[in-house]
Amino acid sequence: MKRPFKAIVAVSQNGVIGKNGDLPWRLAEDLKWFKKITMGHVVLMGRKTWDSLPFPLPGRKNWVISRSLEKKEGMQVFGSIEEAEKNLRPEEQIFVIGGGEIYAQTIAKCREIYVTEVLQSVKDGDAFFPSIEEDFKVEEILDENEAFILRRWIRKL
Ligand SMILES: NC(=O)c1ccc[n+]([C@@H]2O[C@H](COP(=O)([O-])OP(=O)(O)OC[C@H]3O[C@@H](n4cnc5c(N)ncnc54)[C@H](OP(=O)(O)O)[C@@H]3O)[C@@H](O)[C@H]2O)c1
């Protein structure tokens, strides 16, 4: 199978990534990493994640998957993940940036995932990250502090 994508996610110790349409935490240091890792690339997201952003992520191509949304300035809409994939140029890299629905449908197409483990348990979360331990292994730890651990996972051979 072709695995053209990378993904990036922050996930709590009980698997939560979102609550009420937003992130359940504010981690400025993690957002710095997110910016550094995704800058200059295509960021692929679901419509609900797009709705949670105040504006398109600067310096990145904002690609949104939706069956309902109209194109707006600073972003492109695709009706399916396959359609987005078809529009990718060979020199471009897609980072899947969420949310739960889009991660679940793209993990099989990912070769590498940056996972921030947020060192807390979140009550009443409503968006989740699928389990990746069976197919991926930790390649390196990029940052570790009292609030989170950022690891780069790669697909097992
Ligand atoms: N912690 C993190 O790293 C992280 C990252 C990103 C997001 N989040 C959080 O995750 C939550 C949002 O996640 P979510 O799972 O609810 O929503 P989502 O994945 O962001 O978006 C879901 C929407 O994407 C569109 N969609 C999904 N699959 C599609 C397909 N196959 N073809 C066409 N369109 C498709 C649909 O849009 P239409 O209804 O318009 O058709 C659907 O309603 C928020 O709380 C957000 O803050 C967390």
The ligand as a Gaussian input file, in Angstrom:
#p B3LYP/6-31G(d) Opt

LIG

0 1
 N       -5.402000      16.909000      19.885000
 C       -5.162000      17.051000      18.585000
 O       -4.017000      16.861000      18.118000
 C       -6.279000      17.464000      17.678000
 C       -6.013000      17.688000      16.313000
 C       -7.114000      18.077000      15.499000
 C       -8.378000      18.213000      16.030000
 N       -8.581000      17.962000      17.352000
 C       -9.936000      18.047000      17.931000
 O      -10.734000      17.030000      17.335000
 C      -12.100000      17.471000      17.302000
 C      -12.637000      17.371000      15.882000
 O      -12.559000      16.020000      15.453000
 P      -13.824000      15.272000      14.794000
 O      -13.481000      13.828000      14.645000
 O      -15.027000      15.636000      15.576000
 O      -13.977000      15.996000      13.375000
 P      -12.961000      16.173000      12.118000
 O      -12.294000      14.872000      11.801000
 O      -12.096000      17.380000      12.336000
 O      -14.003000      16.588000      10.965000
 C      -15.088000      15.750000      10.649000
 C      -15.714000      16.262000       9.375000
 O      -14.840000      16.008000       8.277000
 C      -15.595000      15.688000       7.126000
 N      -15.297000      14.312000       6.722000
 C      -14.884000      13.259000       7.490000
 N      -14.648000      12.179000       6.728000
 C      -14.929000      12.542000       5.454000
 C      -14.884000      11.857000       4.200000
 N      -14.488000      10.565000       4.110000
 N      -15.257000      12.532000       3.089000
 C      -15.658000      13.828000       3.138000
 N      -15.713000      14.533000       4.298000
 C      -15.355000      13.892000       5.445000
 C      -17.054000      15.875000       7.494000
 O      -17.326000      17.242000       7.227000
 P      -18.788000      17.773000       6.712000
 O      -19.705000      17.530000       7.878000
 O      -18.563000      19.216000       6.396000
 O      -19.124000      16.942000       5.491000
 C      -17.037000      15.605000       8.992000
 O      -18.129000      16.189000       9.669000
 C      -12.095000      18.901000      17.856000
 O      -12.399000      18.855000      19.244000
 C      -10.653000      19.351000      17.650000
 O      -10.255000      20.359000      18.543000
 C       -7.551000      17.602000      18.175000

